[in-house]
Amino acid sequence: MNPKIIVKKSLTDERIIDNMENKTCVITGGTRGLGEATAKLFAKLGARVLITGRDEERGHRIQSNFKGITFRRADLEDRKDVIELVKWLDHNFGSIDVLISNAARNSRYDLLNVELEEWDRMLSLLLTAPFLLSRWAAKRMIAEKKKGKIIIIGAIQAMSPLERSLAYATCKGGLISMMRSMAVDLGRHGIQAFAVLPGPFYIKDEPMPEGLDSRAASLLGRMGRPSEMAKLLAFLASDNNSFMTGNTIVVDGGRLISRKADPREIQLQTI
C-alpha cells in the first residue's frame, strides 16, 4: 500500500514572514529608501507604524496614502529634537513591540578635515538617537512584559570603511558594540537586539538607473532593493524569530568578499 502523499499549498511571502497584527513599531528615517519600504510592508502585514524623518511633505503624504502609518517630524542630528521625540513618544505613543533605528546620512570627511560640528552631528544621529530611543523602547517593553525587538541599521563600512568616511564608519562600528551590549543587558527580559549591515542598496526598487546594477561590485552582480531589506526586517521583527539575539547580519550581496574595486562615483564622492 502506497503511503498517502500530502501536498501543502505554497505560502505567500506574508505568511512566511508572519503577520504583524497588533504590533506597534517605530522606524526612524522612514520617509525614504529602506525605512519607507519597511514601514509600508509592516503596515501591510497589520502593524501600527510610526515613522520619523525631516521631510514633512513626504512624511505626511506617506501617512495619507498608507493605512497604519503615522508620521512625526524629527531631525535626529539635533540632540534637542531627539530628546523631544523621546518625550513625545513617552507621553503619546503607548506600547512598543519593535524599534528600528534606521535614520542616517553619509559623511565624506577624513581624519584631517572633519570639523568638530560635523563629528558631533554624526554622533547625535548615528549613536545618541539610537541609544535614547532604545532605552525608551526597552523600558516600555519591560514595563509591559513584552518580548520586543530592537533593530539597529548599520552599514558594511563598520567592517570595511571607505576613504574619507571617518565619522560615518566610526559611528556605524559603534552601533554594533551598542547592540551587543543591549543584547547582553536585555536578554533576561526576553528582548532581542540585532544589527543589520546593508551593503550596496539603491533607494528605490525601480526604476534602476542604467548601468547601476553592473557597477555594484557585489558577487550577485547588482544592487539590493529596499523591498528585499524590508522582508528581512519583517522576519526579524516577527514572532517567527524567537531564538536570535546579539547578531550582526550582513546584507550586501557578497560585497565584502567580492574583492572588486569600488565604483568610481563612490571613490570620488564628496559630501
C-alpha positions in Angstrom: 0.0 0.0 0.0 1.5 3.3 -1.0 1.9 5.9 1.7 -0.5 8.9 1.5 1.1 11.9 -0.1 0.1 15.2 1.3 0.7 18.2 -0.8 0.8 21.5 1.0 0.0 24.8 -0.7 2.9 27.2 -1.0 2.9 30.0 1.4 2.9 33.7 0.3 5.7 36.0 1.4 3.3 37.5 4.0 2.5 34.0 5.6 6.2 33.0 5.6 7.2 36.3 7.3 4.2 36.0 9.6 1.6 38.8 10.1 2.3 41.6 12.4 -1.3 42.4 13.6 -1.5 44.3 16.9 2.3 45.0 16.8 3.4 48.6 17.3 6.6 49.7 15.5 8.8 52.8 15.4 11.0 53.3 12.4 13.4 56.3 12.2 14.3 57.5 8.8 11.1 56.1 7.5 10.3 58.6 4.7 12.7 57.2 2.1 14.6 54.1 0.9 14.9 51.1 3.3 12.9 52.8 6.0 10.0 53.7 3.8 9.8 50.2 2.2 9.9 48.6 5.6 7.2 50.8 7.0 4.9 50.1 4.1 5.4 46.3 4.4 4.9 46.3 8.2 1.7 48.3 7.7 0.5 45.8 5.0 1.2 43.0 7.5 -1.1 44.7 10.0 1.3 46.7 12.2 0.8 50.2 13.6 3.8 52.1 12.4 5.3 55.5 13.4 7.9 56.8 11.0 10.2 59.8 11.6 12.1 62.0 9.2 12.9 65.6 8.3 10.8 65.7 5.0 7.4 66.8 6.3 5.7 66.9 2.9 6.8 63.4 2.0 6.1 62.1 5.5 2.5 63.4 5.5 2.0 62.0 2.0 3.0 58.5 3.2 0.8 58.9 6.2 -2.2 59.8 4.0 -1.6 57.1 1.4 -0.9 54.1 3.7 -3.3 52.9 6.4 -1.5 52.2 9.6 1.4 54.6 9.2 1.8 57.8 11.2 4.5 60.4 10.6 6.2 62.7 13.1 8.9 65.1 12.0 12.2 64.8 13.9 15.8 65.9 13.0 17.9 63.3 14.8 21.1 65.3 14.1 19.8 67.8 16.6 20.1 66.4 20.2 17.2 68.7 21.3 15.0 67.2 18.7 16.0 63.7 19.8 15.1 64.4 23.4 11.8 66.0 22.4 10.9 62.9 20.3 11.6 60.6 23.2 9.5 62.7 25.5 6.7 62.8 22.9 6.8 59.0 22.5 6.8 58.5 26.3 3.6 60.6 26.7 1.7 59.8 23.4 2.7 56.6 21.8 1.7 53.9 24.2 3.1 50.4 23.8 6.1 49.4 21.6 6.9 46.0 20.1 9.6 46.8 17.5 12.1 49.7 17.2 14.2 50.1 14.0 16.8 52.8 14.2 17.4 53.4 10.6 18.0 57.2 10.2 21.4 58.0 8.7 23.2 60.1 6.2 26.7 59.9 4.6 29.6 62.0 5.7 32.7 62.1 3.4 35.5 63.7 5.5 38.7 62.1 6.6 40.6 62.5 9.9 42.5 65.6 8.7 39.5 67.7 7.6 36.4 66.6 9.6 35.1 69.5 11.6 34.0 69.1 15.2 30.5 70.3 14.4 30.2 67.5 11.7 31.6 65.0 14.2 29.0 66.0 16.8 26.1 65.9 14.4 27.0 62.4 13.3 27.3 61.2 16.9 23.9 62.6 17.6 22.3 61.0 14.5 24.0 57.6 14.5 24.7 56.9 18.2 22.9 59.2 20.6 19.5 58.9 18.9 19.6 55.1 18.7 20.8 55.0 22.3 18.0 57.2 23.7 15.3 55.6 21.6 16.5 52.1 22.5 16.5 53.0 26.2 12.9 54.3 25.9 11.7 51.3 24.0 13.4 48.8 26.4 11.9 50.4 29.5 8.5 50.4 27.9 8.8 46.7 26.8 10.0 45.7 30.3 7.1 47.5 32.0 4.6 45.8 29.7 6.4 42.4 29.9 6.8 42.4 26.1 9.4 40.3 24.4 10.2 43.0 21.9 12.8 43.6 19.2 15.4 46.4 18.9 16.9 46.5 15.4 19.9 48.8 14.5 20.6 49.5 10.9 24.4 49.8 10.5 26.5 49.6 7.3 29.2 47.4 5.9 31.5 50.4 6.4 31.6 49.3 10.0 33.8 46.4 8.8 35.3 47.9 5.6 35.5 51.7 5.7 35.7 53.8 2.6 38.2 56.6 2.4 37.1 60.0 3.7 34.4 58.4 5.9 35.8 58.7 9.4 32.8 59.9 11.4 30.3 57.7 9.5 32.4 54.5 9.7 33.3 55.1 13.4 29.6 55.6 14.4 28.4 52.6 12.4 31.1 50.5 14.1 29.9 51.8 17.5 26.4 50.7 16.7 27.5 47.1 16.6 29.0 47.3 20.1 25.9 49.2 21.3 23.7 46.5 20.0 25.7 43.7 21.6 25.7 45.4 24.9 21.9 45.9 24.7 21.5 42.2 23.9 23.5 41.2 27.0 21.6 43.6 29.2 18.1 42.8 27.8 18.2 39.1 27.2 16.9 38.2 30.6 13.8 40.3 29.8 13.3 38.3 26.6 14.1 41.4 24.5 16.1 40.6 21.3 18.6 43.0 19.7 20.2 42.9 16.2 22.4 45.0 13.9 21.7 44.7 10.2 24.5 45.9 7.9 23.4 46.8 4.4 25.9 46.9 1.5 25.1 48.4 -1.9 21.4 49.2 -1.9 19.5 51.6 -4.2 17.0 53.8 -2.6 14.1 52.5 -4.8 13.1 49.1 -6.2 12.5 50.6 -9.7 13.4 52.2 -11.9 17.0 51.4 -11.6 19.4 54.0 -13.3 21.1 52.5 -16.4 24.3 50.7 -15.6 24.0 51.0 -11.8 23.5 47.3 -11.2 26.5 46.4 -13.3 28.7 48.8 -11.2 27.5 47.5 -7.8 30.7 45.4 -7.3 28.7 42.7 -5.4 29.0 39.0 -6.1 25.4 38.8 -7.2 26.1 41.5 -9.9 23.5 44.0 -8.8 22.4 46.5 -6.2 20.0 45.4 -3.4 16.4 46.6 -3.4 14.6 48.2 -0.4 11.8 45.5 -0.6 14.5 42.8 -0.1 15.7 44.5 3.1 12.1 45.1 4.3 11.3 41.4 4.1 14.4 40.5 6.2 13.4 43.1 8.8 9.8 41.8 8.8 11.2 38.4 9.7 13.5 39.7 12.4 10.5 41.7 13.9 8.1 38.8 13.7 7.3 36.1 16.3 8.9 33.5 14.0 12.3 35.0 15.0 12.4 33.7 18.6 15.9 32.5 19.4 18.4 35.0 18.0 19.9 38.0 19.7 23.1 39.9 19.6 23.6 39.0 15.9 25.2 41.2 13.2 23.6 40.4 9.9 25.4 41.4 6.7 23.1 42.0 3.7 25.5 43.0 0.9 25.2 40.6 -2.0 28.7 39.4 -1.2 30.2 42.9 -1.5 32.6 42.5 1.5 34.2 39.3 0.0 34.0 40.3 -3.7 37.5 41.8 -3.9 36.1 44.1 -6.6 37.0 47.8 -6.7 34.5 50.3 -5.5 32.6 52.1 -8.3 34.3 55.3 -9.5 31.5 57.5 -8.3 31.9 56.2 -4.8 35.7 56.6 -4.9 35.3 60.2 -6.0 32.3 61.1 -3.9 32.5 64.2 -1.6 30.0 65.4 0.9 
